[in-house]
Amino acid sequence: MYPSNIHDHGKYGVQMTSIPITTPTAPGVPIYNTQHMPISPGVRSAERNQWSTGLCHCCDDPENCLITCFCPCITFGQIAEIGNKGTKSCASRGTVYGLLLLTGFACLYSCFYRSKIRGQYNLEEAPCVDCLVHFCCEVCALSQEYRELKNRGFDMGIGWQANIGLGNVVITVAPQVEGDMIR
C-alpha cells in the first residue's frame, strides 16, 4: 500500500536500504546509498579505511613481535594509553590486561580497544569481527594495532603526553567566541 525503500532479500537475511549516511568528508550533508548496499546500524560512513599493515605481518616490526609474544601486557598497555588519549596509563591498563590474561579473558578486554581504535580512525573490521580476531590470534591482533598507531605517527614507547609534547598528536579545539552573542 505504501511505497518502501527497504528491500528484503528473504532467505539471505540481509536488508538493503537507501537511508541517508553522513560522511566525515562532508559533515552534516547526507548522501544516499543508491546502490542498495547492506548498511549496518550505526555506521557513519559507507567507506572504511584499510589497516596500514596486514594481520599476519608481525615480522614487519620484529622487536614488537617478540615483546608481544613473551609479554603482551606491555604492548597492550601502550595501545590502551594511546587509545584512551592519555586518560589511563600504560602501566594501569597493562596490569589489568596481565591479570585478565591469567583468567583467559584478556582477549575480550583487548577486542574492546581494537574496536575503539577502529572507530577513532574509521578502519574496516577485517579480516573478521574484532573479538574473533583477538580470540584466534591475540598476538597478531595486538601487533597489528601497535603498527597501525606507530604508522600514524605515534612514538609508542613514550606515551600520550610525550607525543603531545613532540607535536605528534593534532588536537582540534573549538574556536572561542569573544564577547556575548547579540542580535
Residue pairs with C-beta under 8 A, 6 or more apart in sequence:
5 17
5 18
5 19
6 15
6 16
6 17
7 15
7 16
7 17
7 36
8 15
9 15
9 16
14 38
15 38
16 36
16 37
16 38
16 39
17 33
17 36
17 39
18 32
18 33
18 34
18 36
19 32
19 33
19 39
20 30
20 31
20 32
21 30
21 31
21 32
21 33
21 39
21 43
21 44
21 45
21 46
22 28
22 29
22 30
22 31
22 44
22 45
23 31
23 44
23 45
23 46
23 47
24 44
24 45
24 122
31 46
33 39
33 46
37 46
39 46
44 122
45 122
48 122
48 123
48 124
48 125
49 121
49 122
49 123
49 124
50 123
50 124
50 126
51 123
51 124
51 126
51 144
51 148
52 147
52 148
52 151
52 152
53 60
53 144
53 147
53 148
53 151
54 144
55 126
55 127
55 133
55 137
55 140
55 141
55 144
56 137
56 140
57 144
57 147
58 65
58 68
58 139
58 140
58 143
58 144
59 65
60 147
61 143
61 146
61 147
61 150
64 75
64 143
64 146
64 147
65 139
65 143
67 74
67 75
68 74
68 75
68 139
68 142
68 143
68 146
69 139
72 97
72 101
72 106
72 138
72 139
72 142
73 94
73 95
73 97
73 98
73 101
74 94
75 142
75 143
75 146
76 93
76 94
76 97
76 106
76 110
76 113
76 142
77 89
77 90
77 91
77 92
77 93
77 94
77 95
77 97
78 90
78 94
78 146
78 156
78 157
78 159
79 113
79 117
79 142
79 145
79 146
79 149
79 156
80 88
80 90
80 93
80 94
80 97
80 113
81 88
81 89
81 90
81 93
81 159
81 160
82 149
82 154
82 156
82 159
82 160
82 163
83 113
83 116
83 117
83 120
84 93
84 160
85 160
86 159
86 160
86 161
86 164
89 159
90 159
96 109
97 106
97 109
97 110
100 106
100 108
100 109
106 138
107 131
107 134
107 135
107 138
108 131
108 134
110 134
110 138
110 141
110 142
111 130
111 131
111 133
111 134
111 135
111 141
113 145
114 130
114 133
114 134
114 141
114 145
115 130
117 123
117 145
117 148
117 149
118 124
118 125
118 130
121 148
121 152
123 148
127 133
133 140
133 141
134 141
146 156
149 156
150 156
153 168
154 163
154 168
154 169
155 162
155 163
155 166
155 168
158 166
160 169
163 169
164 171
